[in-house]
Amino acid sequence: MNSKTPRPIALAMTGASGADYGLRTLECLLAAGEDVYLMLSSPALLVINTETDLKLPAQPKAIEAYLTQRYAAQAGQLQVFGQQQWTAPVASGSYPPRAMLICPCTNGTLAGISAGLSRNLIERAADVVLKEQRKLILVHRETPLSMIQLENMLRLARAGAVIMPANPGFYHRPQSVAEVVDFMVARILDHLDVEHDLLPRWGA
């Protein structure tokens, strides 16, 4: 573990469109020297391989090696866990991450966490973060929203989660998709208390 951070940040990516939001956040966290626990659902791997130029391998350790090299991370800075890897630190309240981010977050993941189902490691890790009163950020990416999703969001907000739909602003006049992505990543990093210079502050 990196001695700069007492506890890692957990990042989960699920199968909603918007893989670049999660990947860019991962890149920025690693560049900032943060230790990261990464969890990818099977649909997330499919979306990443469809929406981006990355072709991630299937096994967690191979993904870990690939992304560590791609983002020039330090050895051990990034750890990748499988969806049924119940021995992972994030599965237990004895060592919760300092914060957890699900980006992008599907309706199904939202519902599973809201119901406390813990069917896989992502849902279990989110349940741990909530019960241990750590920060949980859900970057929901699907639209429109039915009453079911709105009620799930309300339930999670009442439990302490931060509901952060991927709604980028345009007042900074982005000239590329990457700049649109960075708007959301900047908001995510702000809520994780991670310093960045991705875009100018309003009124600064």
C-alpha positions in Angstrom: 0.0 0.0 0.0 1.0 3.6 -0.6 2.0 5.1 2.7 0.5 8.5 1.7 -3.1 7.2 2.1 -4.2 5.3 5.2 -7.0 3.5 3.3 -7.7 2.9 -0.4 -10.6 4.3 -2.5 -12.8 1.6 -3.9 -13.9 2.1 -7.5 -16.6 -0.1 -9.1 -17.7 0.0 -12.8 -20.9 -1.6 -13.9 -22.5 -2.2 -17.3 -24.1 1.2 -18.0 -22.8 3.2 -20.9 -20.1 5.8 -20.0 -17.1 3.7 -19.3 -14.8 6.7 -19.9 -16.1 8.3 -16.7 -14.8 5.4 -14.6 -11.6 4.9 -16.5 -10.7 8.6 -16.4 -11.4 8.7 -12.7 -9.2 5.7 -12.2 -6.4 7.4 -14.1 -6.7 10.6 -12.1 -6.8 8.7 -8.7 -3.6 6.7 -9.6 -1.9 9.9 -10.8 -2.7 11.6 -7.5 -1.0 8.8 -5.7 -4.2 7.1 -4.3 -4.4 3.4 -3.7 -7.4 2.0 -5.5 -9.4 -1.2 -5.2 -11.1 -1.8 -8.5 -14.1 -4.0 -9.2 -15.5 -4.6 -12.7 -18.8 -6.4 -13.4 -18.9 -8.7 -16.5 -21.2 -6.2 -18.3 -18.7 -3.4 -17.5 -16.0 -5.4 -19.3 -18.2 -5.7 -22.3 -19.0 -1.9 -22.3 -15.3 -1.0 -21.9 -14.4 -3.2 -24.8 -17.2 -1.8 -26.9 -16.9 2.0 -26.1 -13.2 2.4 -25.8 -10.0 1.3 -27.5 -9.1 -0.9 -24.5 -9.4 -4.7 -24.8 -9.2 -5.8 -21.2 -8.4 -9.4 -20.3 -11.0 -11.4 -18.4 -9.1 -12.3 -15.2 -8.6 -9.8 -12.3 -4.9 -10.2 -12.0 -4.4 -9.7 -15.7 -6.6 -6.6 -15.7 -4.5 -5.3 -12.7 -1.3 -5.8 -14.6 -2.6 -4.2 -17.8 -4.1 -1.1 -16.1 -1.0 -0.7 -13.8 1.2 -0.5 -16.9 -1.2 1.7 -18.9 -1.6 4.3 -16.2 2.1 4.0 -15.0 0.9 3.2 -11.4 3.3 2.0 -8.7 3.5 -1.7 -7.9 0.6 -2.6 -5.6 -1.1 0.8 -6.0 -4.0 -0.8 -7.9 -5.7 -4.0 -6.8 -8.4 -5.6 -8.9 -11.0 -8.0 -7.4 -13.4 -10.5 -9.0 -17.1 -10.3 -8.5 -17.2 -13.4 -6.2 -13.9 -12.7 -4.4 -15.4 -12.7 -0.9 -11.9 -12.6 0.7 -11.3 -9.1 -0.7 -10.8 -6.4 2.0 -13.9 -4.5 0.7 -16.2 -7.4 1.7 -15.6 -6.8 5.4 -16.4 -3.9 7.8 -13.1 -4.6 9.6 -11.2 -2.8 6.8 -13.6 -0.6 4.8 -12.2 1.7 2.1 -12.1 5.4 2.9 -14.7 5.9 0.2 -16.4 4.0 -2.6 -17.4 5.2 -6.1 -19.6 3.3 -8.5 -19.0 4.8 -11.9 -21.0 4.2 -14.1 -23.8 2.8 -12.0 -26.7 0.8 -13.6 -30.3 0.7 -12.5 -29.8 -2.9 -11.4 -26.8 -2.1 -9.2 -28.7 0.8 -7.7 -31.6 -1.5 -6.9 -29.4 -4.2 -5.5 -27.6 -1.8 -3.1 -30.9 -0.1 -2.1 -32.4 -3.5 -1.2 -29.2 -4.6 0.7 -28.9 -7.8 -1.4 -25.1 -8.2 -1.5 -25.4 -10.6 -4.4 -21.8 -9.8 -5.6 -18.7 -8.1 -4.4 -19.8 -4.6 -5.7 -23.1 -4.8 -3.8 -21.5 -6.2 -0.7 -18.7 -3.5 -0.7 -21.3 -0.8 -1.1 -23.3 -2.3 1.8 -20.2 -2.3 3.9 -19.4 1.4 3.1 -22.9 2.4 4.1 -23.0 0.5 7.3 -19.6 1.8 8.3 -20.7 5.3 7.5 -18.1 5.9 4.8 -18.8 7.9 1.6 -20.6 6.1 -1.2 -20.9 7.9 -4.5 -23.2 6.5 -7.2 -22.7 8.0 -10.7 -25.9 6.9 -12.3 -25.9 7.1 -16.1 -29.2 5.8 -17.3 -32.2 8.0 -18.4 -35.1 8.5 -18.2 -35.9 7.5 -14.6 -39.0 5.6 -13.5 -40.5 6.0 -10.1 -38.7 2.8 -9.1 -35.3 4.2 -9.7 -36.2 7.5 -8.1 -37.4 5.7 -5.0 -34.2 3.7 -4.9 -32.2 6.9 -5.1 -34.1 8.5 -2.3 -33.7 5.4 -0.1 -29.9 5.4 -0.7 -29.6 9.2 -0.2 -31.4 8.8 3.2 -28.9 6.0 4.0 -26.0 8.5 3.4 -25.1 7.8 -0.3 -24.2 10.6 -2.7 -26.3 10.3 -5.8 -24.4 12.0 -8.6 -25.9 11.4 -12.1 -23.6 11.9 -15.0 -24.9 15.3 -15.9 -21.9 17.3 -17.2 -22.1 21.1 -17.5 -21.1 23.1 -20.5 -20.3 26.6 -19.1 -16.6 25.8 -19.6 -17.2 25.4 -23.3 -15.8 21.9 -23.9 -14.2 21.3 -27.2 -14.0 17.5 -27.0 -15.7 14.5 -25.5 -12.7 14.2 -23.2 -13.4 17.7 -21.7 -17.1 16.7 -21.1 -15.9 13.6 -19.3 -13.4 15.7 -17.2 -16.2 17.9 -16.0 -17.9 14.9 -14.3 -14.6 13.5 -13.1 -13.7 16.8 -11.5 -16.9 16.7 -9.5 -16.2 13.1 -8.4 -12.7 14.0 -7.3 -14.0 17.0 -5.3 -16.4 14.7 -3.4 -13.5 12.2 -2.8 -11.3 15.1 -1.5 -8.7 14.4 -4.1 -6.8 17.5 -5.5 -7.0 18.1 -9.3 -6.7 20.7 -11.9 -9.0 19.3 -14.5 -11.0 22.5 -15.1 -11.2 26.1 -13.8 -13.5 26.8 -10.8 -16.6 28.8 -11.3 -15.9 32.4 -10.5 -12.2 31.8 -9.8 
